[in-house]
Amino acid sequence: MSKKTKFYFKPAPGEQIETKIQIDHDLRSSIYGTVVDLEGAPISGALALLFRAGEAQTPLSQFYTDEDGQFVFGDLFGDTLYLIKIFRSNRKIRELEIMAE
């Protein structure tokens, strides 16, 4: 199979399709997280902002958490310190620095 293979799916109503795609080892860095409340329930719609540490004026990327409270930032530079700020209802609820490896 070539490296530029396309996959088209047209499921019938109610049909479940499962696929597995195997790729070469991926050397890109990413940050994946979940935002939860104090009881551990996921928070959907929280705003996650990604900054390069020390340059926290303009976000590099933004993501709203999905229904499971999850967010992801990908294709990051390795050995770089990043800052993530999480907001809910225009209020900052968490800030953390993460080193991408």
N, C-alpha and C positions, 0 to 999 in steps of 0.2 A: 504494500500500500504506500502511496506517495505521502510526503509530509504535508501536502495541501489537499487533503481529502475533505469533501463536503458531506454533511449528513443532513438529509431532509426527513422530517417526520410529519405524518398527517394522521393523528390518532382518530379512531372512530369514537363516537360519544361513549363515555364511560370506560374506554380502553386505557390501560396502564402500560406505559412503555418504559423499560429499564435498559440502560446501555452502559457499557464500560469502555472507556477509551484509554488506552495505555500510551503514555508519551515518554520521551527520553527524560532523564533526570533534569529537573528544573532547578536552576541555580538562582532564581529570583527570590528576593526576600519579601515577606508580607507580614502584616499584623492583623490578627483576627481576634475579636473579643465579643463578649456578651455583657449587656447592661441589665442588671437585675435590681429589684428593690430590696429593702432590708429583710424581707421574708424569703427572698430568692426567686420571686416571680419575675419573668422577663418584662422589660419595659420596651414597648414598640414606639417608634416615632421620636426617640431621643436623637439629638443631633451630635454626631461625633466629628470633630474637626482635627485634622492632622497638620502639624507644623514641624518645620525643622527647628530643633532646639536652638535658642538664641536668636531666632528670626520669627518670633511669635506675632508679627504684625499681620501677615497675610497667610491664610491657610493654603497648604499645598493641595488639599483635597477635603471633601466633606461627604458624609454618609448619614442617612437616617436609618436607625435600627429597624430591622424587619419585625414581623409579629413574634419572633422568638428572641427579640432583643439583641440580635447579632449584627455586627458590622465587620467590614474588612477593608484594609488598605493594602494595595499590592504594587508590585514592581518597585520596591524601595531600594535605595542604595545601601549596600552592606557597610558595616562599621560606621554608621551615621546615627547620631542621637536624635530621636524624634520626640515631640511633645503631642499628646492627645488630650483634648478638652472635650468633656461630655456635657451637654446642656439638655435640660428638660423644661419646657414651658418658659424659655428665655432665662433660666437660672442655671448657673454652672453647678453641676453636682459632683464632678470628679475631674482631676487633672493628673496625668502621669507621664513620666518620661520613659521611653523604651529604646533600647539599642537594637537596631536591625543588624543581624549577623549574616 
